[in-house]
Amino acid sequence: MKRIVEIVPARPGWYSRWQVAPEQTRCYPVSLWALVEEADGSGREVVGVDCAGQWPGSDDNEAGGEFVRYLFQGPDSGSPEDAEPPSPAELRSTGPRLQPVVTA
C-alpha cells in the first residue's frame, strides 16, 4: 500500500488522459498532485488525481480505463478535444480516497 507524503493543488490546464475504448480517450482535469511512496519509504512518485477521483495505479479507477498520460493545455487554449466533465455516476460521493499521513 502506498502512503501520501504531500498534496499540492493542480494549476488549471492539467489533464489526465485515459483510454476508455480501443479508439476512444477521455480527459479529466487534474485536481491535485500527490507525492506518494511505498509503505517502507521507498519508491516515491508524483501522481495526479483527476476530478473523477482517479489516478494511475489506483485499484478504484473506472473499470476498463487505462491511464495514457498527463497533458497540459493552457487555459487560453481551451480544453482538449476529448475532455468531458465526469457524469454523476463517475463522481465519487465521498471524493478521492486519498488520505494525508501525518509524520513526526
Phi, psi and omega in degrees: 000142179264154176236151181273130179262320183205148178234135179227134177298145178275142176284151177302143178109348178270137181225152170252133181254132182236138174274116183253346176203166183308323182241022185223131174240163177218135177251140173236144175298140175279128180272321182206160174251137180234133172270117182240154177217161176295157182303332180274005177088004180259173171060053178287145175205159177256131176234148176262132176258123183272175185293347175268001179081019181257150173208153181302131178092355180283140176284346185259015180291162177305132180300134177086350179272135181238126180298135178255301181185169170266149174218153178244129175226110184311143181305331178290340181272352183085187182272156174300156183298335180259015178284133177222141172291143180295144176287161178305328180290331181280336180282139179272131181295336180257004180078183179302151183270012177287136177231133179292151178245124178273126179247151182281000000 
